[in-house]
Amino acid sequence: MWKAKVEVMPKAGVLDPQGKAVQGGLATLGFAGLRDVRVGKLIELRFEAESREAARTLVEEACRKLLANPIIEEYRFTVEEV
């Protein structure tokens, strides 16, 4: 059994309206000096695979096909045996 954590973030230079909204909200609450806020997502997967390499291949494919939009997002992930 394997567990993967996938972090997906907007690419640098891509407009992040949710990040701007959070930044504005934090400023309204008195959090001064924030230069930039980016909002992404964390996805956890638990699955079976025969090896660490097979697990990494599965997660990479899931990221490319569904979990991230490669045009506007970048991703990174970790895989650990559980």
TORVEXRO-852134 format. One line per field, with one value per residue: residue in one letter; x, y, z of N, C-alpha, C in turn; residue number from 1. Coordinates in steps of 0.1 Angstrom, whole numbers. Layout:
N
resn (A | ...)
n_east (X | ...)
n_north (Y | ...)
n_up (Z | ...)
ca_east (X | ...)
ca_north (Y | ...)
ca_up (Z | ...)
c_east (X | ...)
c_north (Y | ...)
c_up (Z | ...)
resi (NUM | ...)
END
This chain:
82
resn (M | W | K | A | K | V | E | V | M | P | K | A | G | V | L | D | P | Q | G | K | A | V | Q | G | G | L | A | T | L | G | F | A | G | L | R | D | V | R | V | G | K | L | I | E | L | R | F | E | A | E | S | R | E | A | A | R | T | L | V | E | E | A | C | R | K | L | L | A | N | P | I | I | E | E | Y | R | F | T | V | E | E | V)
n_east (9 | 5 | 11 | 4 | 12 | 2 | 10 | -4 | 0 | -6 | 12 | 41 | 35 | 10 | -23 | -39 | -68 | -81 | -60 | -55 | -79 | -78 | -55 | -65 | -85 | -70 | -55 | -75 | -81 | -60 | -35 | -6 | 18 | 18 | 31 | 24 | 0 | -6 | -28 | -33 | -37 | -39 | -36 | -43 | -35 | -42 | -32 | -26 | 4 | 30 | 57 | 80 | 87 | 66 | 45 | 52 | 51 | 24 | 12 | 24 | 12 | -15 | -14 | -7 | -29 | -52 | -52 | -37 | -35 | -15 | -9 | -14 | -7 | 16 | 31 | 41 | 51 | 51 | 58 | 51 | 56 | 30)
n_north (-12 | 22 | 57 | 89 | 123 | 151 | 182 | 210 | 239 | 272 | 282 | 303 | 336 | 332 | 343 | 344 | 344 | 335 | 335 | 363 | 372 | 361 | 374 | 400 | 398 | 390 | 414 | 432 | 422 | 430 | 420 | 431 | 439 | 418 | 405 | 387 | 362 | 329 | 304 | 270 | 234 | 205 | 171 | 139 | 105 | 71 | 39 | 8 | -7 | -23 | -16 | 10 | 25 | 18 | 30 | 57 | 62 | 58 | 79 | 101 | 99 | 102 | 128 | 142 | 135 | 143 | 155 | 179 | 209 | 212 | 234 | 257 | 251 | 238 | 209 | 188 | 159 | 134 | 101 | 74 | 44 | 27)
n_up (0 | -8 | -2 | -15 | -17 | -34 | -45 | -60 | -78 | -91 | -120 | -120 | -127 | -138 | -135 | -104 | -92 | -68 | -50 | -49 | -38 | -13 | -3 | -3 | 17 | 39 | 42 | 49 | 74 | 88 | 83 | 74 | 48 | 31 | 2 | -19 | -25 | -31 | -41 | -39 | -42 | -22 | -26 | -15 | -20 | -17 | -25 | -42 | -54 | -72 | -67 | -57 | -79 | -97 | -83 | -83 | -111 | -115 | -100 | -113 | -139 | -132 | -123 | -147 | -164 | -150 | -124 | -124 | -144 | -169 | -184 | -170 | -144 | -120 | -105 | -78 | -61 | -34 | -25 | -4 | 13 | 30)
ca_east (0 | 13 | 4 | 11 | 8 | 4 | 8 | -7 | 0 | -6 | 25 | 45 | 31 | -4 | -32 | -45 | -78 | -84 | -49 | -57 | -90 | -73 | -46 | -73 | -91 | -60 | -51 | -86 | -80 | -48 | -22 | 1 | 30 | 18 | 34 | 17 | -6 | -10 | -37 | -32 | -45 | -32 | -44 | -37 | -40 | -38 | -34 | -17 | 13 | 40 | 70 | 80 | 87 | 53 | 37 | 56 | 46 | 9 | 9 | 28 | 2 | -27 | -12 | -7 | -42 | -64 | -50 | -32 | -36 | -1 | -8 | -14 | -4 | 27 | 28 | 51 | 45 | 59 | 52 | 57 | 49 | 23)
ca_north (0 | 34 | 70 | 100 | 137 | 159 | 196 | 216 | 253 | 279 | 285 | 317 | 345 | 329 | 350 | 336 | 352 | 331 | 341 | 378 | 374 | 358 | 385 | 412 | 394 | 391 | 428 | 437 | 417 | 437 | 414 | 440 | 435 | 406 | 408 | 378 | 350 | 319 | 293 | 257 | 223 | 193 | 159 | 127 | 93 | 58 | 30 | -3 | -7 | -34 | -11 | 25 | 30 | 17 | 40 | 70 | 62 | 59 | 93 | 110 | 98 | 108 | 143 | 147 | 133 | 148 | 163 | 193 | 214 | 215 | 247 | 268 | 246 | 229 | 200 | 180 | 149 | 125 | 88 | 67 | 31 | 26)
ca_up (0 | -9 | 0 | -23 | -15 | -46 | -44 | -73 | -76 | -103 | -124 | -118 | -138 | -141 | -127 | -93 | -86 | -55 | -42 | -47 | -29 | 1 | 0 | 1 | 29 | 50 | 44 | 56 | 88 | 94 | 80 | 65 | 42 | 22 | -12 | -29 | -19 | -41 | -35 | -46 | -36 | -18 | -29 | -10 | -27 | -11 | -36 | -43 | -65 | -69 | -63 | -56 | -93 | -102 | -76 | -88 | -124 | -114 | -96 | -124 | -149 | -126 | -124 | -161 | -170 | -143 | -111 | -127 | -157 | -172 | -191 | -160 | -130 | -118 | -94 | -72 | -52 | -27 | -24 | 7 | 16 | 43)
c_east (9 | 4 | 12 | 4 | 12 | 0 | 7 | -8 | 0 | 9 | 28 | 41 | 16 | -13 | -38 | -55 | -81 | -73 | -51 | -69 | -86 | -64 | -54 | -80 | -82 | -56 | -62 | -86 | -68 | -35 | -15 | 13 | 30 | 21 | 27 | 12 | -10 | -18 | -36 | -41 | -35 | -41 | -36 | -44 | -34 | -41 | -24 | -8 | 24 | 53 | 69 | 80 | 74 | 43 | 40 | 50 | 31 | 6 | 13 | 17 | -11 | -26 | -13 | -21 | -53 | -61 | -45 | -34 | -22 | 1 | -7 | -10 | 9 | 24 | 41 | 45 | 56 | 51 | 59 | 49 | 42 | 18)
c_north (12 | 47 | 81 | 113 | 145 | 173 | 202 | 231 | 260 | 282 | 300 | 325 | 343 | 336 | 340 | 344 | 348 | 336 | 356 | 380 | 371 | 369 | 397 | 410 | 395 | 405 | 435 | 434 | 422 | 430 | 422 | 434 | 423 | 410 | 400 | 367 | 341 | 308 | 281 | 247 | 212 | 181 | 147 | 115 | 81 | 48 | 18 | -3 | -18 | -29 | 4 | 31 | 29 | 27 | 54 | 72 | 65 | 73 | 103 | 110 | 104 | 123 | 149 | 146 | 140 | 158 | 177 | 196 | 219 | 228 | 258 | 264 | 238 | 220 | 193 | 170 | 140 | 112 | 80 | 54 | 32 | 12)
c_up (0 | -6 | -8 | -18 | -27 | -43 | -58 | -70 | -90 | -107 | -121 | -130 | -143 | -131 | -117 | -86 | -71 | -45 | -39 | -38 | -15 | 6 | 5 | 14 | 41 | 53 | 52 | 71 | 95 | 92 | 69 | 59 | 33 | 7 | -22 | -21 | -31 | -35 | -44 | -40 | -33 | -20 | -23 | -16 | -19 | -22 | -34 | -55 | -62 | -64 | -62 | -70 | -99 | -96 | -81 | -103 | -124 | -110 | -107 | -135 | -145 | -127 | -138 | -167 | -163 | -132 | -113 | -141 | -161 | -179 | -181 | -146 | -131 | -106 | -90 | -63 | -45 | -26 | -13 | 9 | 30 | 47)
resi (1 | 2 | 3 | 4 | 5 | 6 | 7 | 8 | 9 | 10 | 11 | 12 | 13 | 14 | 15 | 16 | 17 | 18 | 19 | 20 | 21 | 22 | 23 | 24 | 25 | 26 | 27 | 28 | 29 | 30 | 31 | 32 | 33 | 34 | 35 | 36 | 37 | 38 | 39 | 40 | 41 | 42 | 43 | 44 | 45 | 46 | 47 | 48 | 49 | 50 | 51 | 52 | 53 | 54 | 55 | 56 | 57 | 58 | 59 | 60 | 61 | 62 | 63 | 64 | 65 | 66 | 67 | 68 | 69 | 70 | 71 | 72 | 73 | 74 | 75 | 76 | 77 | 78 | 79 | 80 | 81 | 82)
END
